[in-house]
Amino acid sequence: MTVPGRNMTDAMESASPERVYCFDFDGVLCDSLNESLLTSYNAYFKRDAKSVAEIDPAVRDFFYKHRHLVRPAGEYYVLFYAFEKGETVVEQDRFLQLKAGLMREMNDHAERFYASRQRFKQDLDSWLGLHRLYPECIDFLEQRSHRFFIVSNKDRESVVALSRHHGYSNRIIEIYSKEMGTDKRILLNKLIEDQGLNPSTCRIVFVDDHAGTLGEVRQLPLELYQAAWGYTGRLESEAIRSIRSLDELP
């Protein structure tokens, strides 16, 4: 579906140009922290844990502390690798250094990760129960009529299942997911092209929780916001506004 745009005359006459909303999924709309922990833990250690209680608390706490560093699923490998090497604190620079030497391992881990998720989904109710809708999104989803796009590293099937489970799948125009790629610059460019969006006549709003992602897409014609409630690291640019709920969006 193409989002309708206005012509230049309409835009000049209007004080409030149309806004097109684009949201990351994990860390913005959906809290999947425990599901990603269990799925990646099982993939890395070749286990079949069904609950967080089955995971060593030291592993769990290390994962929670460093989850914000990860984007595509293969990068979860780096967290468990660092833990096994005895590292207690991993900063962004160190994470990138480790990544550079683990590309093959990360690719293999991504395959195991999605296979592990598919096994989890055989008990769909239990899998869905590992997720929650962020409270910071509820009022926006209930009180505003806007439809929106999803731009995510998550697989499309999971986004569809979870958005149905949480009751807002009918609000999604289209999903740009990991099947199309894991570089959000490419995904957002594709969205703009596919939907025929003209940045001179509409404002394209993109909300993500990851500071690195927001920094990478700054050159695109986007109005950027960081979701302060997600798996968020420190925002390094004052040019990008941090919001405490989706209600703060224009």
N, C-alpha and C positions, 0 to 999 in steps of 0.2 A: 504494500500500500504506500502511495506517495503522499507525503505530508504537503497540504496545499500551501503555496507561498503567495506573497503579495507582489504586485509589480512595483516598480520604483516610485511611481506617483503616489500610490497608496502608502508606501513606507514613509515618504517625505511628509505626508499629511498626518500621519499617526504619531502620537507621542509615545506609544508603547508598541514597538514592533513585535510581531508574533515570535514567541519563543518555542523552540523545539527542544524537548527534554531527552537526554541520553544518560542512562545510569549504568554504572558498573553493577554487578550482581552481588557476589560475595564481598562483604565488608561495607556495602551500601544498603541494599535491600534485605539481604539474607545473611544471618549469622550461621555460618557452617563450620565454626571452629572445631567442634568435637567430631563432626563427620570427617573433616579433612585430617584431623589427628589420627583417627582410627584407620581411615583408608590408607593414608601414607605410612603409618606404623606397620600395618599388615603387609603392605607392598615391600617395605624395606627389610623387615625382619622375617618375612615369610610366615606370618602368624594368621590367626583367624579370630582375633579379639572382637567381641560383640559390644563391649561397653568400655568407657574410659576407665572404669574401676579396675580393669584387667591390665592396665598399663602401669609400669613402674612410675611412681610419682615424680622421680627425678627426670625421666624422659618427658613426661607430660608437662612439667613446669618449664623445662627448657624449650619445648615446642611453643607453649603459650607465649613465652617471653620473646621469641624470635619469629613468630608467624608473620609479622608485618614485613619481613624481608622478602617473602616468597611471592612470586607472581605465577607463571605457569607451573603446572603440577610437578614437572620433573625437578623443579628446584627444591622440593621438600627433601630430596635426597641429600642436599647439602646440609640441612639442619641435623639430620640423624648422623651423617658422616662427622660433622663437627662435634657432636655430642660424644660419639664413640672415641674420638681423638682426644677427649678430655678438655675441650675448650668450654669455658664457663660463660663468657660473654663474647658475642659475635657482633661487631659493628658492620655497617654497610660496606666499608672498604674491604674488610676481611671477608665478608660474604662474597663479594665480587671476585676477590683473589681466589677463593676456594672454587667458585663456579668455573673459572677459566681452566682449571685442570680437571674438571669432572664432566665435560660435555657428553661423552659417550654414556657414562653412568646415569646422567640425568635423563637422557633419551630413553634408556632402558627402563628407568624407574617410572617414567610417564606411562609407558605401556602397562607395566604392572599395576600402577595406580588405577588406571581406568578399568582394568580387569578386576581388581579388588572391589571397585565401586559397583560394577555389574553384579558381582556375587552378593554384595550387601543388598542390592535392590531386589533380590529374590524374596526378601521379607520387606516388602515396600513400606508397610506401616512403621516398622522399626527404623528403617532408613529415613523416612520423612521426619520421624520424631527426633532425630538428631539435629534438626534445624529449627531456627526460630526467626520470625519476622522482627526486625529491629523496631523498638518502640519509637525511635526517632523518625520512622517512615509512616506510622499508622495514620496520623491525622492527614497528611498529604494524600495518602491513598484513599482515605474515606471521604474527605471533604472537597478535594479538587477533582474536576472532571477531566483533567489533561490525560491524554494518552502519551506513551513514551516508547523509546527504544531501549533495548538492553545491549550493552557492549561489554563483553566478558570473555575471560579465559576459560570459563566453565563450559562443559559440553551442553549442547542445545537440549538434549533429552532431559537432563537434570533441571535446567532452567524452566522448561515447560512443566515438569512434574511439580516442582516446588512453587511456582507461581500459581498453579491451580490449587495446590494444597493451602496456600495462604490467601487465596481469594482475589487475585488481581490479574489473572492471565488475560482477561478481556481488555485490559488497559494497554497491553503491549502491542505496539504496531509491528515490530519485527525484532528478531534476535540476531545479533552479530556475535557469534560464539567461536570457540576454539577450533571448530571444524573449518572455519575460514582463515584461521591464523591466530597467533598469540601476540602479535604486535598491534597494539591499539591504535597506533598512527595509521596503519594500513586499514584496520577495521573502520575507523572513523572516516577516513578518506573514501572508503567504499560506500559507507552509509550516505555520505553527502552526495556522492555521484549517483548511487542507486535511486535515492529519493528526490533527486533534482532540487536540492536545497541551494538557495542563493544567499550566501552570507551577507550580501548587501541589503537584503529585504527581510531577513529574519535573524534572530539571535539563537545560536545553537548552544544550548547549555549542556555541559558534561560534568557529572559528579563521579568522583573516584576517591577511594580512601588512601591510595598509594602515592606518596609524594614523588617517587621516581617516575611513575606513569604520567602524572600531571606535568612534570617537568619536560618529559619527552614530547608531549603533544602541544606544548605552548605555541609552536609556530603555526598550528592549524587555526582556522577562524572560529574559535570556540570561546565561550564564556565559562571559565573553569572554577570549580569549587571542590574543596577537599572535605570529605565526610569525616568529622572529628571522632565519630563513634566507632569507626571500623578498625581494621587491623592496621593502624596508622603509625607511620614514623614521623619524625620531625619534618615539617614543611619548611623548605629552605628558601622559598621565594615569597617575598611580601606581595608580589603581584597576583598571587592566587589566594583567594579568600577561603578560610576555614569556616564551615557552618556546623552548628550543633544539632540541627534537624532539617529535614527537607522543607519544613514550613518557612525557613529563612530564604528560600529561593524566591526570586521575583515572581 
